[in-house]
Amino acid sequence: MRAVTHAQTVLSWQENLSQDEMPPEWMWPFDEELEGWFDDVAAKRKERFGIDDDDAGGAMTENALADEWRR
């Protein structure tokens, strides 16, 4: 089961990260290395785009068009 979960995680990275944000393959099984890698990715995003991953979601707002679709 862990292998399937790991494979799904890697596929998620490949779908959602740019090539320069993708961790090297040797690092995939090492959680501590990955934490450092993704800390660096977050810092580079913040520097490059002014985006803080913790604030990326933001507050939800009302949307009249979305309200119509929910009915």
LUMLUMBA-494453 format. One record per residue: x, y, z negated of N, C-alpha, C, O in turn; residue number from 1. Coordinates in steps of 0.1 Angstrom, whole numbers, always signed. Layout:
BEGIN
<pt n_east="X" n_north="Y" n_up="Z" ca_east="X" ca_north="Y" ca_up="Z" c_east="X" c_north="Y" c_up="Z" o_east="X" o_north="Y" o_up="Z" i="NUM"/>
...
//
This chain:
BEGIN
<pt n_east="+8" n_north="-12" n_up="+0" ca_east="+0" ca_north="+0" ca_up="+0" c_east="+9" c_north="+13" c_up="+0" o_east="+5" o_north="+23" o_up="+6" i="1"/>
<pt n_east="+20" n_north="+12" n_up="-7" ca_east="+29" ca_north="+24" ca_up="-8" c_east="+34" c_north="+27" c_up="+6" o_east="+37" o_north="+39" o_up="+10" i="2"/>
<pt n_east="+37" n_north="+17" n_up="+14" ca_east="+42" ca_north="+19" ca_up="+28" c_east="+32" c_north="+26" c_up="+36" o_east="+36" o_north="+35" o_up="+44" i="3"/>
<pt n_east="+19" n_north="+23" n_up="+35" ca_east="+9" ca_north="+30" ca_up="+43" c_east="+8" c_north="+44" c_up="+38" o_east="+7" o_north="+53" o_up="+47" i="4"/>
<pt n_east="+8" n_north="+47" n_up="+25" ca_east="+7" ca_north="+60" ca_up="+20" c_east="+19" c_north="+68" c_up="+25" o_east="+18" o_north="+80" o_up="+29" i="5"/>
<pt n_east="+31" n_north="+62" n_up="+25" ca_east="+43" ca_north="+69" ca_up="+29" c_east="+42" c_north="+73" c_up="+44" o_east="+46" o_north="+84" o_up="+48" i="6"/>
<pt n_east="+37" n_north="+63" n_up="+52" ca_east="+36" ca_north="+65" ca_up="+66" c_east="+26" c_north="+77" c_up="+69" o_east="+28" o_north="+85" o_up="+78" i="7"/>
<pt n_east="+15" n_north="+77" n_up="+62" ca_east="+5" ca_north="+88" ca_up="+63" c_east="+12" c_north="+101" c_up="+60" o_east="+9" o_north="+111" o_up="+66" i="8"/>
<pt n_east="+20" n_north="+101" n_up="+50" ca_east="+27" ca_north="+114" ca_up="+46" c_east="+36" c_north="+119" c_up="+57" o_east="+36" o_north="+131" o_up="+60" i="9"/>
<pt n_east="+44" n_north="+110" n_up="+62" ca_east="+53" ca_north="+114" ca_up="+73" c_east="+45" c_north="+118" c_up="+85" o_east="+49" o_north="+128" o_up="+92" i="10"/>
<pt n_east="+34" n_north="+112" n_up="+89" ca_east="+26" ca_north="+116" ca_up="+100" c_east="+20" c_north="+130" c_up="+97" o_east="+19" o_north="+138" o_up="+107" i="11"/>
<pt n_east="+16" n_north="+133" n_up="+85" ca_east="+11" ca_north="+146" ca_up="+82" c_east="+22" c_north="+157" c_up="+83" o_east="+19" o_north="+167" o_up="+88" i="12"/>
<pt n_east="+34" n_north="+153" n_up="+79" ca_east="+45" ca_north="+163" ca_up="+82" c_east="+47" c_north="+166" c_up="+96" o_east="+48" o_north="+177" o_up="+101" i="13"/>
<pt n_east="+47" n_north="+155" n_up="+104" ca_east="+49" ca_north="+157" ca_up="+119" c_east="+38" c_north="+165" c_up="+125" o_east="+41" o_north="+172" o_up="+135" i="14"/>
<pt n_east="+26" n_north="+164" n_up="+120" ca_east="+15" ca_north="+171" ca_up="+126" c_east="+14" c_north="+186" c_up="+121" o_east="+9" o_north="+194" o_up="+128" i="15"/>
<pt n_east="+19" n_north="+189" n_up="+109" ca_east="+17" ca_north="+202" ca_up="+103" c_east="+30" c_north="+210" c_up="+102" o_east="+29" o_north="+222" o_up="+98" i="16"/>
<pt n_east="+42" n_north="+205" n_up="+104" ca_east="+54" ca_north="+212" ca_up="+102" c_east="+61" c_north="+215" c_up="+115" o_east="+59" o_north="+207" o_up="+125" i="17"/>
<pt n_east="+67" n_north="+226" n_up="+116" ca_east="+75" ca_north="+229" ca_up="+128" c_east="+88" c_north="+220" c_up="+127" o_east="+91" o_north="+214" o_up="+117" i="18"/>
<pt n_east="+95" n_north="+219" n_up="+138" ca_east="+107" ca_north="+210" ca_up="+139" c_east="+117" c_north="+214" c_up="+129" o_east="+124" o_north="+205" o_up="+123" i="19"/>
<pt n_east="+119" n_north="+227" n_up="+127" ca_east="+129" ca_north="+231" ca_up="+117" c_east="+125" c_north="+229" c_up="+103" o_east="+133" o_north="+230" o_up="+94" i="20"/>
<pt n_east="+112" n_north="+227" n_up="+100" ca_east="+107" ca_north="+224" ca_up="+87" c_east="+106" c_north="+209" c_up="+83" o_east="+105" o_north="+206" o_up="+72" i="21"/>
<pt n_east="+108" n_north="+201" n_up="+93" ca_east="+107" ca_north="+186" ca_up="+91" c_east="+119" c_north="+181" c_up="+84" o_east="+130" o_north="+184" o_up="+89" i="22"/>
<pt n_east="+117" n_north="+174" n_up="+73" ca_east="+129" ca_north="+169" ca_up="+66" c_east="+136" c_north="+158" c_up="+74" o_east="+130" o_north="+151" o_up="+82" i="23"/>
<pt n_east="+149" n_north="+157" n_up="+73" ca_east="+156" ca_north="+146" ca_up="+81" c_east="+152" c_north="+132" c_up="+76" o_east="+148" o_north="+131" o_up="+64" i="24"/>
<pt n_east="+152" n_north="+123" n_up="+85" ca_east="+147" ca_north="+109" ca_up="+82" c_east="+154" c_north="+103" c_up="+70" o_east="+147" o_north="+96" o_up="+62" i="25"/>
<pt n_east="+167" n_north="+105" n_up="+68" ca_east="+174" ca_north="+99" ca_up="+57" c_east="+168" c_north="+103" c_up="+43" o_east="+169" o_north="+96" o_up="+33" i="26"/>
<pt n_east="+161" n_north="+115" n_up="+43" ca_east="+156" ca_north="+121" ca_up="+31" c_east="+142" c_north="+115" c_up="+27" o_east="+138" o_north="+117" o_up="+15" i="27"/>
<pt n_east="+135" n_north="+110" n_up="+36" ca_east="+121" ca_north="+106" ca_up="+34" c_east="+119" c_north="+97" c_up="+21" o_east="+109" o_north="+100" o_up="+15" i="28"/>
<pt n_east="+127" n_north="+88" n_up="+18" ca_east="+124" ca_north="+80" ca_up="+6" c_east="+128" c_north="+86" c_up="-7" o_east="+126" o_north="+80" o_up="-18" i="29"/>
<pt n_east="+134" n_north="+98" n_up="-7" ca_east="+140" ca_north="+104" ca_up="-19" c_east="+132" c_north="+116" c_up="-24" o_east="+133" o_north="+127" o_up="-18" i="30"/>
<pt n_east="+123" n_north="+114" n_up="-33" ca_east="+114" ca_north="+124" ca_up="-38" c_east="+121" c_north="+137" c_up="-43" o_east="+117" o_north="+148" o_up="-40" i="31"/>
<pt n_east="+132" n_north="+135" n_up="-50" ca_east="+139" ca_north="+147" ca_up="-55" c_east="+145" c_north="+155" c_up="-44" o_east="+145" o_north="+167" o_up="-44" i="32"/>
<pt n_east="+150" n_north="+148" n_up="-34" ca_east="+156" ca_north="+155" ca_up="-22" c_east="+145" c_north="+163" c_up="-15" o_east="+147" o_north="+174" o_up="-10" i="33"/>
<pt n_east="+133" n_north="+156" n_up="-14" ca_east="+122" ca_north="+163" ca_up="-6" c_east="+117" c_north="+175" c_up="-14" o_east="+113" o_north="+185" o_up="-7" i="34"/>
<pt n_east="+117" n_north="+174" n_up="-27" ca_east="+112" ca_north="+186" ca_up="-35" c_east="+121" c_north="+198" c_up="-32" o_east="+116" o_north="+209" o_up="-29" i="35"/>
<pt n_east="+134" n_north="+196" n_up="-32" ca_east="+144" ca_north="+207" ca_up="-28" c_east="+142" c_north="+212" c_up="-14" o_east="+142" o_north="+224" o_up="-12" i="36"/>
<pt n_east="+140" n_north="+202" n_up="-5" ca_east="+138" ca_north="+206" ca_up="+9" c_east="+126" c_north="+215" c_up="+11" o_east="+126" o_north="+225" o_up="+17" i="37"/>
<pt n_east="+115" n_north="+211" n_up="+5" ca_east="+102" ca_north="+218" ca_up="+7" c_east="+102" c_north="+231" c_up="-1" o_east="+95" o_north="+241" o_up="+2" i="38"/>
<pt n_east="+110" n_north="+232" n_up="-12" ca_east="+112" ca_north="+245" ca_up="-19" c_east="+119" c_north="+255" c_up="-9" o_east="+116" o_north="+266" o_up="-9" i="39"/>
<pt n_east="+129" n_north="+249" n_up="-2" ca_east="+137" ca_north="+258" ca_up="+8" c_east="+128" c_north="+262" c_up="+19" o_east="+128" o_north="+273" o_up="+24" i="40"/>
<pt n_east="+119" n_north="+253" n_up="+24" ca_east="+110" ca_north="+256" ca_up="+35" c_east="+100" c_north="+267" c_up="+30" o_east="+98" o_north="+277" o_up="+38" i="41"/>
<pt n_east="+95" n_north="+266" n_up="+18" ca_east="+86" ca_north="+277" ca_up="+13" c_east="+93" c_north="+290" c_up="+12" o_east="+87" o_north="+300" o_up="+15" i="42"/>
<pt n_east="+106" n_north="+290" n_up="+7" ca_east="+113" ca_north="+302" ca_up="+6" c_east="+116" c_north="+309" c_up="+20" o_east="+115" o_north="+321" o_up="+22" i="43"/>
<pt n_east="+119" n_north="+300" n_up="+30" ca_east="+121" ca_north="+305" ca_up="+43" c_east="+108" c_north="+311" c_up="+49" o_east="+109" o_north="+321" o_up="+56" i="44"/>
<pt n_east="+97" n_north="+304" n_up="+47" ca_east="+84" ca_north="+309" ca_up="+52" c_east="+81" c_north="+323" c_up="+46" o_east="+77" o_north="+332" o_up="+52" i="45"/>
<pt n_east="+83" n_north="+324" n_up="+33" ca_east="+81" ca_north="+337" ca_up="+26" c_east="+90" c_north="+348" c_up="+31" o_east="+85" o_north="+359" o_up="+33" i="46"/>
<pt n_east="+102" n_north="+345" n_up="+34" ca_east="+112" ca_north="+354" ca_up="+39" c_east="+108" c_north="+358" c_up="+53" o_east="+108" o_north="+370" o_up="+57" i="47"/>
<pt n_east="+105" n_north="+348" n_up="+62" ca_east="+102" ca_north="+351" ca_up="+76" c_east="+88" c_north="+357" c_up="+78" o_east="+87" o_north="+367" o_up="+86" i="48"/>
<pt n_east="+78" n_north="+352" n_up="+71" ca_east="+64" ca_north="+357" ca_up="+74" c_east="+58" c_north="+364" c_up="+62" o_east="+47" o_north="+370" o_up="+64" i="49"/>
<pt n_east="+64" n_north="+365" n_up="+51" ca_east="+58" ca_north="+371" ca_up="+39" c_east="+47" c_north="+362" c_up="+34" o_east="+38" o_north="+367" o_up="+27" i="50"/>
<pt n_east="+47" n_north="+349" n_up="+37" ca_east="+37" ca_north="+340" ca_up="+32" c_east="+42" c_north="+332" c_up="+20" o_east="+52" o_north="+326" o_up="+20" i="51"/>
<pt n_east="+34" n_north="+333" n_up="+10" ca_east="+36" ca_north="+325" ca_up="-2" c_east="+27" c_north="+313" c_up="-2" o_east="+15" o_north="+315" o_up="-2" i="52"/>
<pt n_east="+32" n_north="+301" n_up="-1" ca_east="+24" ca_north="+289" ca_up="+0" c_east="+14" c_north="+288" c_up="-11" o_east="+3" o_north="+282" o_up="-9" i="53"/>
<pt n_east="+17" n_north="+293" n_up="-23" ca_east="+7" ca_north="+293" ca_up="-34" c_east="-5" c_north="+302" c_up="-31" o_east="-16" o_north="+299" o_up="-36" i="54"/>
<pt n_east="-3" n_north="+312" n_up="-24" ca_east="-14" ca_north="+322" ca_up="-21" c_east="-20" c_north="+320" c_up="-7" o_east="-29" o_north="+327" o_up="-3" i="55"/>
<pt n_east="-15" n_north="+310" n_up="+0" ca_east="-20" ca_north="+308" ca_up="+14" c_east="-35" c_north="+305" c_up="+15" o_east="-41" o_north="+310" o_up="+25" i="56"/>
<pt n_east="-41" n_north="+299" n_up="+5" ca_east="-55" ca_north="+296" ca_up="+6" c_east="-64" c_north="+309" c_up="+4" o_east="-74" o_north="+310" o_up="+11" i="57"/>
<pt n_east="-60" n_north="+317" n_up="-5" ca_east="-67" ca_north="+329" ca_up="-7" c_east="-81" c_north="+327" c_up="-13" o_east="-85" o_north="+315" o_up="-15" i="58"/>
<pt n_east="-88" n_north="+337" n_up="-16" ca_east="-101" ca_north="+336" ca_up="-21" c_east="-111" c_north="+334" c_up="-10" o_east="-109" o_north="+339" o_up="+1" i="59"/>
<pt n_east="-121" n_north="+326" n_up="-13" ca_east="-132" ca_north="+324" ca_up="-3" c_east="-141" c_north="+336" c_up="-2" o_east="-143" o_north="+343" o_up="-12" i="60"/>
<pt n_east="-145" n_north="+339" n_up="+10" ca_east="-154" ca_north="+350" ca_up="+12" c_east="-167" c_north="+345" c_up="+19" o_east="-167" o_north="+334" o_up="+25" i="61"/>
<pt n_east="-177" n_north="+353" n_up="+19" ca_east="-189" ca_north="+350" ca_up="+25" c_east="-188" c_north="+352" c_up="+40" o_east="-181" o_north="+361" o_up="+45" i="62"/>
<pt n_east="-195" n_north="+344" n_up="+48" ca_east="-195" ca_north="+345" ca_up="+62" c_east="-209" c_north="+341" c_up="+67" o_east="-214" o_north="+330" o_up="+66" i="63"/>
<pt n_east="-215" n_north="+351" n_up="+74" ca_east="-229" ca_north="+350" ca_up="+78" c_east="-230" c_north="+339" c_up="+88" o_east="-240" o_north="+331" o_up="+88" i="64"/>
<pt n_east="-221" n_north="+338" n_up="+98" ca_east="-221" ca_north="+327" ca_up="+108" c_east="-221" c_north="+313" c_up="+102" o_east="-228" o_north="+304" o_up="+106" i="65"/>
<pt n_east="-212" n_north="+312" n_up="+92" ca_east="-210" ca_north="+299" ca_up="+86" c_east="-223" c_north="+295" c_up="+78" o_east="-227" o_north="+284" o_up="+77" i="66"/>
<pt n_east="-229" n_north="+306" n_up="+72" ca_east="-241" ca_north="+303" ca_up="+64" c_east="-252" c_north="+298" c_up="+74" o_east="-260" o_north="+289" o_up="+70" i="67"/>
<pt n_east="-253" n_north="+303" n_up="+86" ca_east="-263" ca_north="+298" ca_up="+95" c_east="-261" c_north="+284" c_up="+99" o_east="-270" o_north="+276" o_up="+101" i="68"/>
<pt n_east="-248" n_north="+280" n_up="+100" ca_east="-245" ca_north="+266" ca_up="+104" c_east="-249" c_north="+256" c_up="+93" o_east="-252" o_north="+244" o_up="+95" i="69"/>
<pt n_east="-248" n_north="+260" n_up="+81" ca_east="-251" ca_north="+252" ca_up="+69" c_east="-266" c_north="+249" c_up="+68" o_east="-269" o_north="+239" o_up="+61" i="70"/>
<pt n_east="-274" n_north="+256" n_up="+73" ca_east="-289" ca_north="+254" ca_up="+72" c_east="-294" c_north="+243" c_up="+80" o_east="-306" o_north="+240" o_up="+80" i="71"/>
//
